[in-house]
Structure formats: C-alpha cells, structure tokens
Amino acid sequence: MQNVIGIDLFSGAGGMSLGAEMAGINVKYAIEKDAYAAQTYSYNHPSTIMKNIDIRDIDTIPQELINGKSVLFGGAPCQGFSTSNRRTNNRNNSENWLYKEFIRVLNLVKPDWTVFENVTGIVEMESGVFWQGIVSDFINAGYTCTYSILNAADFGVPQRRNRLFLIGSKNGRKINLEPKANAKIVKVRDALFDLPELRNGANIDVLAYNCEPDNEYACLMRNGYKKCSGHLVSKNSKYVLERYKYISQGQNWKSIPINLMQNYSNPNRCHTGIYYRLREDDASVVIGNYRKNMIIHPWSDRGLSVREAARLQSFPDSYEFKGPLGYQQQQVGNAVPPLLAKYVFEKIIEQM
C-alpha cells in the first residue's frame, strides 16, 4: 500500500491517530493544546511530531511532512455543540468557532482528504444553520463533502456512542459510510471481565489481570500482555457509595431513595446519565465525563477505573494515559473510539 501521511488537529490523547495508524496511515504531525493530553499522545506515538500548542498559534506546517498522499483530520472542541449543554450551545460561545482554525490549517496543508469529527449536536445547532456554514467552508476550500453519523457499537466498540464524521475529498470523490450489517454487539462483560478487581479509590497503577481472556474483544485489547496500567479509581465519599447500593444494572439515580439525594436542590431534574450502573449484557452508555456522571461499575459499588473506561472506548491495554487522575479520565472520555476511527480511515484508504 502506498504511504499515506496523516496530520491530527486537536488530537487529544490520540484516539483518532490510533485508528488512522490501525488503518495503515503514517501519522507524522499532531497538534494539541492540553499539556497532559499531549504527554499521553507523545508517549504512545513516539514517531509523531507533537506540537503542544494552541492551534491559533500555528502559521505553517512543514512541507516535507505532506509529500505524496495525505489526510488531515481531527475534531474541534465539541462541548459547546453538545445537545446536553444548552448553556454554551450557541454562536456566542467562542469555542464553537475553533472549527475555523481547522479550515485555516486545511487551506495551509491542502491534503488529498480531510476528516472532521464532532458530536452529533452540531448538526441541530441553531436549526442547522451553523452546520450548513461549516459544510460550506469545506466546499469553499475545494473539497467534495459527505457526512455520516456512526454509532461506535456498530464497529466493535462496547459502547453506544454516536459521532459525526464529515469526509472531504480534494479529487471529487465521495465516501458512503454505513453501519456494518448485523454487527455483533460487544458487551460490557466481555470488555471488563478479565481486568483486576478493584475498590473505591484504587491507586495502584499497574496490575496483573484477574484471569485469562475468554472472548475475542478481550484478547484484542490485551494482545498477549500479562499486566497493564490504568487501574486508578476516584475515591467517592461514603454517602455516594451508599447510593450505589440501591442501583441495579441498567438503572440510574431514580433508584436512589430521595432522602439520600438531599444535596441536590431538585433531584427530579437530574440527567438520566447520572448514577447509571452499566449493564454487563449490553454495550455501555456513552462514557464521556464518566467521573462527573458517577457511572457505576456493573458488579462493584464504585466508579470505573481509567483502564475500564479505556476498554469501553477500544483503547488497547498497551495504551498508557499520563497526568493526574482527573486529566486521565478526561482524556479517555473525550477520545474518539479508535476502532470507530479505524473504520472511517479504512474507507478513505480504499479510495486512494
């Protein structure tokens, strides 16, 4: 296969880059503002030049990086586009305009292909006008565009997570991204069963596995490893742990006695994702900010470890996350599931 060069903007911890590499793309350059995410990226992608810098300070891309076939990809910070974040879901939020920096760099690089990834809420924002403007910017930059909303669970990821992918071709080609027919759902149980048994507040990073893998997904994630990192769990207060006891798999905060929810001004207005205990016999709900949402382990009364969340995102166990625990949790939750990204890039490779 011909050498295809990749450039990752707003790379985060590197979920999209990992998916691109799995598809055979040589990712040579990445830009990420957050220092801890950049540290994680560099550790796991040592051959990629990582620029730990605000993208607004980038005014050139080394031309030697983009000789031959190339693809520029990434997703501008998406919190402002989320349908669950109405407070910042508008054009007055400056973070919602960072996609313009993606367009600016796109015009600098002029790659053969581009992939713009984001939350699905961006399509609905301001009755679709904002999204139409984004697509027009890509078209004006010289790209033929198609876009699709894909659910990670359809591509081997043990998590129901919808993401939007806009694909742009410099050569007038279109790619039809479709869910795999009759895709097998990877269950939470298969993703987590072989990992170490942990307690609330677990703080030993590297541990051996609990048992041998007994399913294809666990084998894929382990890849022969005997131990791995990331077995870190937030330490919840006693009153939080007491709430966990009332929640069965597939249930949320509504199962908690009202007298245990007095610190909420109006418990009945809690989001449905708060205090959700994962079902072991199905794919996970969206991981996202799993610490803040108090997502509960399916059979232990505690939150998820970094490694457990990474498994639900399809990061292999060899992937190590850097920085304080809160930052590691954020890196995992913000990432594009690598197996989902892999599918998108494979489709692009087929057209090259």
Secondary structure, DSSP 4 states (H G I P E B T S, - for coil): ---EEEEEES-TTSHHHHHHHHTT-EEEEEE-S-HHHHHHHHHH-TTSEEE-S-GGG-----GGGGSSEEEEEE----GGG-TT-TTS-STT-GGGGTHHHHHHHHHHH--SEEEEEE-THHHHGGGGHHHHHHHHHHHHTT-EEEEEEEEGGGGT-SB--EEEEEEEETTS------PPTTPPPPPHHHHHTTSPP--TT-----EE-SS---SHHHHHHHTT-SEES--------HHHHHHHTT--TT--GGGS-GGG-TTSS-GGG--TTTTPBPPTTS-B---SSTTTTT-B-SSSSSB--HHHHHHHHT--TT----SSHHHHHHHHHHSPPHHHHHHHHHHHHHT-
